[in-house]
Amino acid sequence: MEYRLLGNSGLRVSELCFGAGTFGRNNEFFNAWGLVEGAEAKRIVDLCVDAGINFFDTADVYSNGESEKVLGESIAHLDRSQLVIGSKATFRLGEGINDVGQSRHHLIRSIEGSLKRLNTDYIDIFYMHEVDALTPIEETLHTLNRAVEDGKIRYIGCSNFSGWQLMKSLSISERYGWSKYVVQQSFYSLLGRDFEWELMPLGQSEKVGTVVWSPLGWGRLTGKLGRNKPKPETSRLNDPKNVAAGPQIADEHLYTVTDALEEISKDTGRSIPEISLNWLLQRPTVSSLIIGARDEKQLKQNLEAVGWKLTAEQMKKLDDASKVSPAYPYWHQHQFPERNPDLL
């Protein structure tokens, strides 16, 4: 297992991060991800640690707080100082008018709630889970900075921000000398490369690391889907609600990518998920990939993505198969590599 710096910080995290979205059973949406708790959850955490994973990810909204509780119970026997725990807040958790967003009122309660559910004194990385356009950015960042100063959180990150929203936040933090976002948690995969248009160049310029969520393209790069393959009977993609909540990907684009993956799989003997994850690990700014698991077998399969590298030729084959035309102004900028040499 390789350990990488998290953006412009001195914190090192494992290149694979275990996502505890499958932990708990208290929410219809997350039930589709998996139902893991008790001894099974503890066993999965132990397998992660044995494999060298030191990084675990959850959120207050995952199964209405149950994910944090189960993760807290599953790490209780371990040396907390050797683990990096990330959690998030922004989405609604409760019925009250202020039980949502990034106001000082909500964030203070969110941090205290996560600490209690995780049964820990501090959270290593605390993310803003989504943009809150109704709360002043200064209010959010000042609240987070105070939490860092109080030792309740160590680093701050954001998720699902646009480039200008993240850049504005960084500028405000710099103006006041507050803690900056050192990491962005973003959707990125062979089936979702629009991250490269703006957020990746921003990460390179401002030294913001990337923790990738859904690196298997919202469950489409598991090897079960492909050209002329029957749709699997058991898949969260069979649930219209889950499909609607994720990226919309045309079938032909999916099959072009899976065709290339299957060719490389035959050449290397590696599975499609392993290849998909390995491709991401060689991309700029990527600090870690969040992998989930319904069971030990799935976890062990994902762990095989590390310890080897795709060749330059194989990377190019996947690059070509997964490339899509960027939105404006990026398609225009890409035509002038003499002045924009770093654009992918």
Secondary structure as the mmCIF struct_conf table of DSSP 4:
data_model
#
loop_
_struct_conf.conf_type_id
_struct_conf.id
_struct_conf.beg_label_comp_id
_struct_conf.beg_label_asym_id
_struct_conf.beg_label_seq_id
_struct_conf.end_label_comp_id
_struct_conf.end_label_asym_id
_struct_conf.end_label_seq_id
STRN STRN1 TYR A 3 LEU A 5
BEND BEND1 GLY A 7 GLY A 10
STRN STRN2 ARG A 12 SER A 14
BEND BEND2 GLU A 15 GLU A 15
STRN STRN3 LEU A 16 GLY A 19
HELX_RH_3T_P HELX_RH_3T_P1 ALA A 20 THR A 22
STRN STRN4 PHE A 23 PHE A 23
HELX_RH_AL_P HELX_RH_AL_P1 GLU A 28 ASN A 31
TURN_TY1_P TURN_TY1_P1 ALA A 32 TRP A 33
STRN STRN5 VAL A 36 VAL A 36
HELX_RH_AL_P HELX_RH_AL_P2 GLY A 38 ASP A 50
TURN_TY1_P TURN_TY1_P2 ALA A 51 GLY A 52
STRN STRN6 PHE A 55 ASP A 57
TURN_TY1_P TURN_TY1_P3 ASP A 60 VAL A 61
HELX_RH_3T_P HELX_RH_3T_P2 TYR A 62 GLY A 65
HELX_RH_AL_P HELX_RH_AL_P3 GLU A 66 SER A 74
TURN_TY1_P TURN_TY1_P4 ILE A 75 HIS A 77
BEND BEND3 LEU A 78 LEU A 78
HELX_RH_3T_P HELX_RH_3T_P3 ARG A 80 GLN A 82
STRN STRN7 VAL A 84 ALA A 89
BEND BEND4 PHE A 91 PHE A 91
BEND BEND5 GLY A 94 GLY A 96
TURN_TY1_P TURN_TY1_P5 ILE A 97 ASN A 98
BEND BEND6 ASP A 99 GLN A 102
HELX_RH_AL_P HELX_RH_AL_P4 ARG A 104 LEU A 118
TURN_TY1_P TURN_TY1_P6 ASN A 119 ASN A 119
BEND BEND7 ASP A 121 ASP A 121
STRN STRN8 ILE A 123 MET A 128
BEND BEND8 GLU A 130 GLU A 130
TURN_TY1_P TURN_TY1_P7 ALA A 133 LEU A 134
BEND BEND9 THR A 135 THR A 135
HELX_RH_AL_P HELX_RH_AL_P5 ILE A 137 GLU A 149
TURN_TY1_P TURN_TY1_P8 ASP A 150 GLY A 151
BEND BEND10 LYS A 152 LYS A 152
STRN STRN9 ILE A 153 SER A 159
BEND BEND11 ASN A 160 ASN A 160
HELX_RH_AL_P HELX_RH_AL_P6 GLY A 163 TYR A 176
TURN_TY1_P TURN_TY1_P9 GLY A 177 GLY A 177
HELX_LH_PP_P HELX_LH_PP_P1 TRP A 178 LYS A 180
STRN STRN10 TYR A 181 PHE A 187
STRN STRN11 SER A 189 SER A 189
TURN_TY1_P TURN_TY1_P10 LEU A 190 LEU A 191
STRN STRN12 GLY A 192 GLY A 192
HELX_RH_3T_P HELX_RH_3T_P4 ASP A 194 GLU A 196
TURN_TY1_P TURN_TY1_P11 TRP A 197 GLU A 198
HELX_RH_AL_P HELX_RH_AL_P7 LEU A 199 GLU A 206
TURN_TY1_P TURN_TY1_P12 LYS A 207 LYS A 207
STRN STRN13 GLY A 209 TRP A 213
BEND BEND12 SER A 214 SER A 214
TURN_TY1_P TURN_TY1_P13 PRO A 215 ARG A 220
BEND BEND13 THR A 222 LYS A 224
TURN_TY1_P TURN_TY1_P14 ARG A 227 ASN A 228
HELX_LH_PP_P HELX_LH_PP_P2 LYS A 229 PRO A 232
BEND BEND14 GLU A 233 THR A 234
HELX_RH_3T_P HELX_RH_3T_P5 ARG A 236 ASN A 238
BEND BEND15 ASP A 239 ASP A 239
HELX_RH_AL_P HELX_RH_AL_P8 PRO A 240 ALA A 245
BEND BEND16 GLY A 246 GLY A 246
HELX_RH_AL_P HELX_RH_AL_P9 ASP A 251 THR A 268
HELX_RH_AL_P HELX_RH_AL_P10 ILE A 272 LEU A 281
TURN_TY1_P TURN_TY1_P15 GLN A 282 GLN A 282
BEND BEND17 ARG A 283 ARG A 283
TURN_TY1_P TURN_TY1_P16 PRO A 284 THR A 285
STRN STRN14 VAL A 286 ILE A 291
BEND BEND18 ARG A 294 ASP A 295
HELX_RH_AL_P HELX_RH_AL_P11 GLU A 296 LEU A 303
TURN_TY1_P TURN_TY1_P17 GLU A 304 ALA A 305
BEND BEND19 VAL A 306 GLY A 307
HELX_RH_AL_P HELX_RH_AL_P12 ALA A 312 SER A 322
HELX_LH_PP_P HELX_LH_PP_P3 SER A 325 ALA A 327
TURN_TY1_P TURN_TY1_P18 TYR A 328 PRO A 329
HELX_RH_AL_P HELX_RH_AL_P13 TYR A 330 GLN A 333
TURN_TY1_P TURN_TY1_P19 HIS A 334 GLN A 335
TURN_TY1_P TURN_TY1_P20 PRO A 337 ARG A 339
TURN_TY1_P TURN_TY1_P21 PRO A 341 ASP A 342
#
